[in-house]
């Protein structure tokens, strides 16, 4: 970090609070200019772009006014990481360098305005600070370009077979081997020591992928991931970093065109194999063609049933019995009534409101359900069995129908 004469350092410390007050406005200006002048930046997630811009501008201010954590080493490291991330996102290097120089220009112009407004501006201050701003900007641009080219070389050297081999190793439980994890992290260009999610996407009804370019979609939001195919499904491992899993779920929901299952968070690569099995189970509890993203915690009862097909089939037969042997129209009405009754905590009146019919109609249907299932609506165990059976309602007829 450049060492200023004491007079300049004193004046900078005086205007530091006003500089930090301007960071939001600096971010607004930078993002506005980038979106207007750099088409490549329009492909990025706006939240990620603002977060990255804020980190760079605020860090630049800290460095300029001499606060702890603003060393040139820190900023060069951050610039290299930005370069690597933008290379992975496909932003041209020239555009990234122009963005960094824009940040230096905005920092300088903001300091100039603050210094003049506060009466701190003089020739010594302006000459010293101007030189420091542009020297620092040049050094950080060089670090950024270095990180960008490093990432390009890494991506060029990684072929799809190698990526698939590493992903298979993670899914098969090799995440407990430190040497494998180090090599995998380096090859994939993503951290495997922090919080991770596994994602499984089942093809839609036409066999098309349920997630289109999920790696690119997440990367544009600053989240790294690796994807492959296993058992006909898309499989991904997502490195959350500092992002919340709920954010990733929201982005996946925006992309999804079919059934998608997501694991709970795991800490480090050793948990990836388990996370994959949980995500796969969650995805396969959804009916084919469903456009839905669920976590394993959303589908725990369904997961239990799907993992025990013999018990699941027996539960359906024992709890619903003859109801599934009725004519299709009557069966559909009774199943709908039973679902509404259970959702209403056993209240026929509330079920009738939900079904837009009279309470007596619901009571008549419930008696019919009792007669064909041999169970009483007042029996808590019968209600539990019915609820479990209805969780797999889209598969009920298939499960109960004899094989042709």
C-alpha positions in Angstrom: 0.0 0.0 0.0 1.3 3.5 -0.9 2.5 5.5 2.2 1.3 9.0 2.1 2.9 12.0 3.7 1.5 12.7 7.2 -0.4 15.8 6.0 -2.1 13.8 3.3 -2.8 10.8 5.6 -4.4 13.1 8.1 -6.7 14.6 5.5 -7.7 11.2 4.2 -8.6 10.0 7.7 -10.8 13.1 8.1 -12.8 12.4 4.9 -12.9 8.6 5.3 -16.4 8.6 6.9 -17.8 10.7 4.0 -16.2 8.4 1.5 -17.8 5.3 3.1 -21.2 7.2 3.1 -20.8 7.4 -0.7 -20.3 3.7 -1.4 -23.9 2.9 -2.2 -24.0 5.8 -4.7 -20.7 4.6 -6.2 -22.1 1.1 -6.6 -25.3 2.5 -8.3 -23.2 4.5 -10.7 -20.8 1.6 -11.5 -23.6 -0.9 -12.2 -25.6 1.6 -14.3 -22.5 2.4 -16.5 -21.6 -1.3 -16.9 -25.2 -2.3 -17.9 -25.3 0.5 -20.4 -21.9 0.1 -21.9 -20.8 -3.6 -21.5 -23.3 -6.1 -23.0 -21.5 -9.1 -21.5 -22.3 -7.8 -18.0 -26.1 -7.8 -18.7 -25.9 -11.6 -18.6 -24.9 -11.6 -15.0 -27.2 -11.8 -12.0 -27.8 -8.2 -10.8 -27.4 -9.2 -7.1 -24.1 -10.8 -7.8 -22.9 -7.9 -9.9 -23.8 -5.4 -7.1 -22.2 -7.5 -4.4 -19.0 -7.8 -6.4 -19.0 -4.1 -7.3 -19.6 -3.2 -3.6 -16.7 -5.4 -2.4 -14.3 -3.9 -4.9 -15.3 -0.3 -4.3 -15.5 -0.5 -0.5 -12.1 -2.4 -0.5 -10.6 0.3 -2.7 -11.8 3.0 -0.3 -10.4 1.1 2.7 -7.0 0.8 1.0 -7.0 4.4 0.0 -7.6 5.8 3.5 -5.2 3.3 5.0 -7.6 1.1 7.1 -6.7 -2.4 8.2 -7.7 -5.0 5.7 -6.9 -2.7 2.8 -3.4 -4.0 2.0 -2.3 -4.3 -1.6 -1.8 -8.0 -1.1 -5.4 -8.5 -0.1 -6.7 -6.5 -3.0 -4.5 -8.3 -5.5 -5.8 -11.6 -4.2 -9.4 -10.4 -4.5 -8.7 -9.1 -8.0 -7.3 -12.5 -9.1 -10.4 -14.2 -7.7 -12.6 -11.7 -9.7 -10.6 -12.5 -12.8 -11.0 -16.3 -12.3 -14.8 -15.9 -11.7 -15.3 -13.7 -14.7 -13.3 -16.0 -16.9 -15.5 -18.9 -15.8 -18.6 -16.8 -16.5 -17.4 -16.1 -20.0 -17.0 -12.3 -19.7 -14.4 -11.1 -22.1 -11.1 -10.0 -20.4 -11.2 -6.6 -22.1 -14.7 -5.9 -20.6 -13.5 -7.0 -17.1 -10.5 -4.7 -17.3 -12.6 -1.8 -18.4 -14.9 -2.5 -15.4 -12.0 -2.4 -13.0 -10.7 0.8 -14.5 -14.2 2.3 -14.2 -14.1 1.4 -10.5 -10.8 3.4 -10.1 -12.3 6.3 -12.0 -15.4 6.4 -9.8 -13.3 6.1 -6.6 -11.1 9.0 -7.7 -14.1 11.2 -8.8 -15.9 10.5 -5.5 -12.9 11.3 -3.4 -12.4 14.6 -5.4 -16.0 15.6 -4.7 -15.9 14.7 -1.0 -12.5 16.5 -0.5 -13.8 19.7 -2.1 -17.1 19.6 -0.2 -15.2 19.2 3.1 -12.6 21.8 2.4 -9.8 19.1 2.6 -8.7 19.5 -1.1 -5.3 20.9 -1.9 -2.7 20.3 -4.6 -0.6 18.0 -2.4 -3.6 15.8 -1.5 -4.9 15.6 -5.1 -1.5 14.8 -6.7 -0.6 12.2 -4.1 -4.0 10.5 -4.1 -4.4 10.6 -7.9 -1.1 8.8 -8.3 -2.0 6.2 -5.6 -5.4 5.5 -7.1 -4.1 4.8 -10.6 -1.0 2.9 -9.5 -3.2 0.7 -7.3 -5.7 0.3 -10.2 -2.9 -0.8 -12.6 -1.5 -3.4 -10.1 -5.0 -4.8 -9.5 -5.7 -5.0 -13.2 -2.5 -7.0 -13.7 -3.6 -9.3 -10.9 -7.1 -9.6 -12.4 -5.7 -10.5 -15.8 -3.4 -13.1 -14.2 -6.3 -14.7 -12.4 -8.4 -14.6 -15.6 -5.7 -16.3 -17.7 -5.1 -18.9 -14.9 -8.7 -19.9 -15.0 -8.7 -20.0 -18.8 -5.8 -22.3 -18.8 -7.4 -24.5 -16.2 -10.7 -24.7 -18.1 -8.8 -25.5 -21.4 -6.9 -28.3 -19.7 -10.0 -30.0 -18.2 -11.7 -32.4 -20.6 -15.2 -33.7 -20.0 -13.9 -37.2 -19.2 -11.7 -35.9 -16.4 -14.6 -33.8 -15.0 -16.9 -36.8 -15.1 -14.4 -39.0 -13.4 -14.0 -36.6 -10.5 -17.7 -36.2 -10.1 -18.2 -39.9 -10.1 -15.6 -40.2 -7.4 -17.4 -37.7 -5.2 -20.7 -39.4 -5.7 -19.2 -42.8 -4.9 -17.8 -41.7 -1.6 -14.2 -40.7 -2.3 -14.7 -37.3 -0.6 -13.1 -38.7 2.5 -9.8 -39.0 0.8 -7.9 -35.7 1.3 -5.6 -36.2 -1.7 -8.5 -36.9 -4.0 -10.4 -33.9 -2.6 -7.4 -31.6 -3.2 -7.0 -32.8 -6.8 -10.7 -32.6 -7.4 -11.0 -29.1 -6.1 -8.1 -27.9 -8.3 -9.4 -29.6 -11.4 -13.0 -28.4 -10.9 -11.9 -24.9 -9.9 -14.4 -24.9 -7.0 -14.0 -25.3 -3.2 -15.0 -28.6 -1.7 -14.2 -28.0 1.9 -17.2 -25.8 2.7 -21.0 -26.1 2.5 -22.2 -28.2 -0.4 -25.5 -29.3 -1.9 -26.3 -32.2 -4.2 -28.9 -31.8 -6.9 -30.6 -34.5 -9.1 -32.9 -33.6 -12.0 -35.1 -36.2 -13.7 -35.8 -35.8 -17.4 -39.2 -34.4 -18.3 -41.9 -36.5 -20.1 -40.3 -36.1 -23.5 -36.8 -37.1 -22.1 -35.5 -33.5 -22.2 -33.2 -32.2 -19.5 -35.1 -30.7 -16.6 -32.4 -28.1 -16.0 -30.9 -26.2 -19.0 -27.3 -25.1 -18.4 -27.5 -25.2 -14.5 -23.7 -24.6 -14.2 -23.9 -21.5 -16.2 -27.1 -20.2 -14.6 -25.6 -20.6 -11.1 -22.2 -19.2 -12.1 -23.8 -16.0 -13.4 -24.9 -15.6 -9.8 -21.5 -16.2 -8.4 -22.0 -19.9 -7.4 -19.7 -22.6 -8.7 -21.0 -26.2 -9.4 -20.1 -29.3 -11.3 -22.7 -31.3 -13.3 -22.8 -34.7 -15.0 -25.2 -37.5 -15.8 -26.0 -40.7 -13.8 -28.8 -43.2 -14.3 -30.3 -41.0 -16.9 -30.6 -38.0 -14.6 -28.6 -34.7 -14.3 -26.5 -34.7 -11.2 -24.8 -31.6 -9.7 -22.7 -30.7 -6.7 -23.0 -27.0 -5.7 -20.5 -25.1 -3.6 -22.6 -22.6 -1.6 -19.7 -20.5 -0.4 -21.4 -17.6 1.5 -24.7 -18.0 -0.3 -27.8 -19.4 1.4 -29.2 -22.7 0.2 -32.6 -21.0 -0.1 -31.1 -18.7 -2.8 -29.9 -21.7 -4.8 -33.3 -23.4 -4.5 -35.0 -20.2 -5.8 -32.7 -20.1 -8.8 -33.2 -23.8 -9.5 -36.9 -23.3 -9.4 -36.7 -20.6 -12.0 -34.7 -23.0 -14.3 -36.6 -26.2 -13.7 -38.7 -27.9 -16.4 -39.1 -31.2 -14.6 -38.7 -33.0 -11.3 -35.7 -31.8 -9.3 -34.5 -33.1 -5.9 -32.1 -31.2 -3.6 -30.2 -32.6 -0.6 -29.7 -31.0 2.8 -26.5 -29.0 3.2 -23.4 -31.1 3.9 -20.0 -29.8 5.2 -17.2 -30.8 2.9 -16.7 -33.4 0.2 -17.0 -36.4 2.6 -20.8 -35.8 2.8 -21.4 -35.6 -1.0 -22.2 -39.3 -1.5 -24.9 -39.2 1.1 -26.2 -35.9 -0.2 -26.4 -37.4 -3.7 -28.5 -40.4 -2.5 -30.9 -38.0 -0.6 -31.3 -35.7 -3.6 -31.9 -38.6 -5.9 -34.5 -40.0 -3.5 -36.2 -36.6 -3.2 -36.4 -36.2 -7.0 -37.8 -39.7 -7.6 -40.7 -39.1 -5.2 -42.1 -36.6 -7.7 -44.3 -37.7 -10.6 -42.7 -37.7 -14.0 -43.5 -34.5 -15.8 -43.9 -32.5 -12.6 -42.2 -29.1 -12.8 -41.1 -28.9 -9.2 -37.9 -28.5 -7.0 -38.1 -30.2 -3.6 -35.6 -30.8 -0.8 -35.3 -34.2 0.9 -36.8 -32.6 4.0 -39.9 -31.6 2.0 -40.4 -35.2 1.1 -39.4 -37.4 4.0 -42.6 -39.5 4.2 -42.6 -39.9 0.4 -39.0 -40.9 0.6 -39.7 -43.6 3.1 -42.5 -45.0 1.0 -40.5 -44.8 -2.3 -37.5 -46.7 -0.7 -39.8 -49.6 0.4 -42.0 -50.4 -2.7 -43.3 -53.7 -1.2 -44.4 -51.9 2.1 -45.7 -49.0 0.1 -47.9 -51.3 -2.0 -49.2 -53.1 1.0 -49.9 -49.8 2.9 -52.0 -48.6 -0.1 -53.9 -51.9 -0.3 -54.5 -52.1 3.5 -55.5 -48.5 4.0 -57.6 -47.7 0.9 -58.8 -51.2 0.2 -61.8 -51.4 -2.0 -61.8 -47.7 -2.7 -59.3 -48.2 -5.6 -61.6 -50.9 -7.1 -64.5 -48.5 -7.5 -65.4 -46.9 -10.9 -63.0 -44.2 -11.8 -65.5 -41.3 -11.4 -66.6 -42.4 -7.9 -63.0 -43.2 -6.9 -61.8 -39.7 -7.9 -64.6 -38.0 -5.9 -64.0 -40.1 -2.8 -60.2 -39.6 -2.9 -60.7 -35.8 -3.3 -63.1 -35.8 -0.3 -60.8 -37.9 1.8 -57.9 -35.6 1.1 -59.9 -32.5 1.9 -61.2 -34.1 5.1 -57.7 -34.9 6.3 -56.4 -31.5 5.3 -59.2 -29.9 7.4 -58.0 -31.8 10.5 -61.1 -34.0 10.4 -63.7 -31.3 10.1 -66.5 -32.1 7.7 -67.6 -28.5 7.7 -64.3 -27.1 6.6 -63.9 -29.9 4.1 -67.3 -29.0 2.6 -66.2 -25.4 2.3 -63.0 -26.5 0.5 -65.0 -28.7 -1.9 -67.8 -26.2 -2.4 -70.5 -28.7 -1.4 -72.9 -29.2 1.6 -71.6 -30.7 4.8 -74.1 -33.6 4.5 -72.6 -34.5 1.1 -69.2 -34.8 2.8 -70.7 -36.9 5.6 -72.3 -39.2 3.0 -69.0 -39.6 1.2 -67.1 -40.3 4.4 -69.6 -43.1 5.3 -69.0 -44.6 1.8 -65.2 -44.4 2.4 -65.6 -46.2 5.7 -67.7 -48.9 4.1 -65.2 -49.7 1.3 -62.0 -49.4 3.3 -63.2 -51.0 6.5 -61.8 -48.2 8.6 -63.4 -45.4 10.7 -62.8 -41.7 10.1 -62.7 -41.2 13.8 -59.7 -43.7 14.2 -56.4 -41.7 14.4 -54.4 -44.6 13.0 -56.7 -44.9 10.0 -56.2 -41.2 9.3 -52.4 -41.7 9.5 -52.5 -44.6 7.1 -54.8 -42.7 4.7 -52.4 -39.6 4.8 -49.4 -41.8 4.0 -51.3 -43.5 1.1 -52.4 -40.2 -0.4 -48.9 -38.9 -0.4 -48.3 -41.2 -3.3 -51.7 -40.5 -4.9 -50.3 -40.1 -8.5 -49.0 -43.7 -8.2 -52.0 -45.3 -6.3 -53.7 -46.9 -9.3 -50.5 -48.2 -10.7 -49.5 -49.6 -7.3 -52.8 -51.3 -6.7 -53.5 -52.6 -10.2 -52.4 -56.2 -10.9 -49.7 -56.5 -13.5 -51.0 -57.2 -17.0 
